[in-house]
């Protein structure tokens, strides 16, 4: 199939305007968002829903998060990623498959219903993970567009995916919160540099390929500015697959932990012909099971 986004193939960065919608028509009734919220997502490329999970539910999630962090089998798994320096856990992947509690969260109407609305129809989980950014030790995530990686390394055809981060700790200006360039989702930057074999093994710890050049970042920041997403625990942050984002290191004593789910429209399932390398492992990117998620209301406390 035609590759509309031939990134990592040109010697110089290339800019292009987004050729597809941000909000897709389709699943619109009943709407889980107000017209104002939907318009904000379309305009800015992200949306914060404060405190959609209660303090009791957050407590349940955090107890399970801590159990996983200390579990020797989980720590030894290839699905567990460490910080670039040291032994601290950075991420635990495939939580929607391996963990019954977080599988239920993935299908919870409060978040999956919003993803279905934004993407205009049935969705499946492309990727899920538990992200730790421990106090003092949590390292940065450099600026990137997730879609650029999912397209180049997984074969995702188009920009019809959305990420949801459920905050399990308060996100403040000082503990390395998510940073976004609002409006940047309307541009796609073709990155420079061919993807090394088995790149995921290093990129999940520290990404060095598929990152934009500094001149492009300067241009985006000059156009739109940079927003830090600060919100209390229990909030959910939805952001478009192509928005430019990153985060700073956490040198405070206060950890920043979140559950992270990527919803992809079933009509946008990854295509083998768009990849230039063998597929990343299924725990990083789903490449076989595109069954629509059975979305339902859930409660966890």
Residue, then its C-alpha position, 0 to 999 in steps of 0.5 A: x500500500x502507498x506510504x504517505x509518510x516515508x520518514x527516515x528515508x530522506x537526508x534532510x527533515x521534510x515537513x508536511x501538513x496532516x492529510x487526515x482528520x483529527x476527529x473522525x466521523x462515525x461513533x458520535x451518539x451518545x457523546x462522552x465529551x461536550x462539544x467544547x471538549x471535542x473542539x479543544x482536542x481537535x484544535x490542540x491535539x490533547x484533552x485533560x479529563x480531571x479526576x475521572x477515577x476516584x481516590x479509592x480507585x487510584x489507591x487500588x491501581x497504585x497498590x497493584x503498580x507497587x506489587x508489579x514493581x517489586x515482583x521478581x518475575x516482572x522485573x526479570x521479564x523482557x517486557x520490563x524496561x529499565x532506566x538508561x542508567x541504573x536498575x530502576x524500572x522505567x516501564x512495564x509493557x502489555x499490561x492489558x494482556x498480562x494483568x487482569x486489573x489493568x485489562x479491565x481498565x483498558x476496556x473501561x468506558x470512561x477512557x475507551x469510550x472516549x477513544x472510540x468517540x475520537x477515532x470514530x468507531x471500533x478500537x483495539x489496543x496497539x500498546x499498553x504499559x505502566x510508566x514509572x518516573x521515580x523520584x530522583x532517578x526518572x529520566x527524560x523522554x525526548x521530543x517525538x511524535x508517537x505516530x512517526x515511530x508507530x508508522x516507521x517501526x510498526x507499519x501503522x498506516x495513518x493518524x487514527x490512533x490516540x493515547x490515554x495516560x491515567x495519572x496515578x500520582x499528582x503531576x506538577x510542574x516540578x516532577x517531570x510532567x508531560x510536555x506538549x506542543x499544542x497544534x503540532x499534531x497538524x504537521x508531520x515531520x519526516x525524521x532523518x536516519x535509518x532505523x537500526x535492527x532491533x531498535x526497540x531495545x534501546x529506544x524504549x530506554x532512550x530514543x535516538x532515532x525517530x526524533x525531530x531535528x532541533x530546527x523543526x522543534x524550534x519552529x514548532x515551539x515558536x508557532x505554538x508554544x509548549x504546554x506542561x500537563x499538570x493535573x491531580x491523580x485520577x485524571x486522564x490525558x488523551x493526546x493525538x498520536x502525532x502531537x509532539x511531546x516529551x518530558x523532563x527528568x524527575x529530580x524531585x523526591x516525588x514520583x510520577x506514575x501513570x497507566x498508558x494505553x494506545x487505542x487504534x481504530x480497527x480500520x487502521x491496523x498495522x500493515x506489514x508492507x509499510x515496515x522496513x524491518x521485522x515487526x517489534x515484539x507484540x508486547x511493544x506493538x500489536x501486530x496480529x490481534x485487531x479484535x474490537x475492544x469490548x467496551x463496558x462500564x467498570x468500577x474498581x473500588 
